[in-house]
Amino acid sequence: MDESKSIAHKHDMNHYGQSSYPDGLVPWHDAQAPDIEGGHSVGRLRSCGYCGSMHPADVAAAIRAGARGHWADFKYGWPHKAYFDGIPNPHEGMREIRSSANFKPDGEGWESVLEPQYDQRTGERLPDRERWVRYSTAAATTHGKFYTVHLQDASPEDRATIEQHLGLSFEFTDDGGVRWKPVNP
């Protein structure tokens, strides 16, 4: 198995996913530091190239470092996603933009920046657009999401850490089915 790709979406990808990843294997995006000049206003954790989920090894490491997870709603009828807070931020102290608007907001600390615009059909450069931003410094911790289908990508140790923390264990079948049950205390 190529560990730089996820097997988690082999059975649940829609038309876009199937045409973009015909083998069903989705690459993991590396963590990315904020680069305001390069168009990345905030940092990104390592994530699935299809759904944006955190990598299970990073989730388990965050849990071991004190991060706390909680379930999202069961919108799809099963515990498909958890949110995590208190994740050690690999981009701590870096300059980032956490707030922006297309109009001048009330309050202190907002700066005007010009943002290049391009025609979506032709790619032709259009006049720059004014945007208002508030710069900040990346905090010591951050937050992220984790889709439980990515437990299929986890090592046995990391999977056990995540399942124990969230209180449910999962079984994934070869045809894309999923079952879950409470973790034995």
C-alpha positions, 0 to 999 in steps of 0.5 A, a space after each residue: 500500500 502506498 502510504 502517500 495515498 488514502 484508500 478510504 474513498 474507494 467506495 464513496 466517491 461521487 462522479 468528481 472523485 471517480 474521474 479525478 482518482 480512477 483507482 480510488 486512491 487519493 493523495 495526502 496533501 502535506 502540511 502547508 505553512 501560511 504564505 500570505 504573498 503566495 495566497 495561503 492566508 492560514 496554515 494547513 495540516 496534512 490532509 486528504 486531497 479529496 475530503 480535507 480530513 486530517 491524516 489519522 497519524 496526525 490525529 493520534 499524535 494530537 490526541 496523545 498531546 492533549 487534543 480533544 475530539 467530539 462528534 459532529 452531527 450524524 447527518 449521514 446516519 452514522 458517526 462519520 466526522 469528528 472535530 478536534 480542538 487543541 491540536 499542536 499548531 506546527 505553524 505557531 507564531 507565523 503571520 497569517 490572515 484569519 479575517 477578511 472582507 470585501 468591504 471595510 469592516 468596523 473596528 481596529 486593525 483592518 488593512 486594505 490589500 489589492 487582490 488580483 482577479 482573473 476571468 474564469 473562462 479566459 484566464 484574462 487578468 481583470 482589475 485588482 479587487 480591494 479586500 480588507 484583512 486583519 493580520 494575526 499570529 498563528 496560535 499554539 494550537 489549532 483545530 481540524 476535522 477527521 472523517 472516520 473512513 480514514 481509520 482505514 489508513 491508520 496504523 493499528 496503534 493510531 487507530 486504537 488511540 483514535 477509537 478509544 478517544 472517541 469511544 467507538 470502534 469501526 469495521 469497514 467491509 470490502 463493499 464499502 459498508 461500515 459498522 460501529 460499536 462502543 469501545 470496550 472500557 
